[in-house]
Amino acid sequence: MTILLYILLAAAALTTLYILIKGVVGMAQGKDLTGMRSQQLMRQRVMFQAIAIIVAILILLLASGRS
């Protein structure tokens, strides 16, 4: 169970990093004049950050329950 949570945590963190880089590159290119794409990427980043935090909390709860 914890191995699955570690994999989910790594996936959520890497996805967050990918979306962050994609947003920074998009802003640097200046193609998004309305800002709609930037807003969409920001929402996705916040969602995956929340998932990563929830999974990290679950890992910590499982670890403290084993002691």
Residue, then its C-alpha position, 0 to 999 in steps of 0.5 A: m500500500t505504501i509503495l503505491l502511495y510513494i509512486l502516486l506522490a512521485a507522479a503528482a510531484l513530477t506532473t506538477l513540475y512538468i506543468l510548471i515548466k510548461g507554463v513558464v515556457g509558455m509565458a516566455q514565448g508570449k503567445d498567450l495574449t489573453g492569459m486563458r492558457s496560463q490560467q488553465l495551467m495554473r489550475q492544473r498545477v494547483m490541483f496536482q499540488a493538492i493531490a501531492i499534499i494529500v498523498a504525503i499526508l496519507i503516507l505520514l499517517l500510515a507511518s505514524g500508525r505503525s510505530 
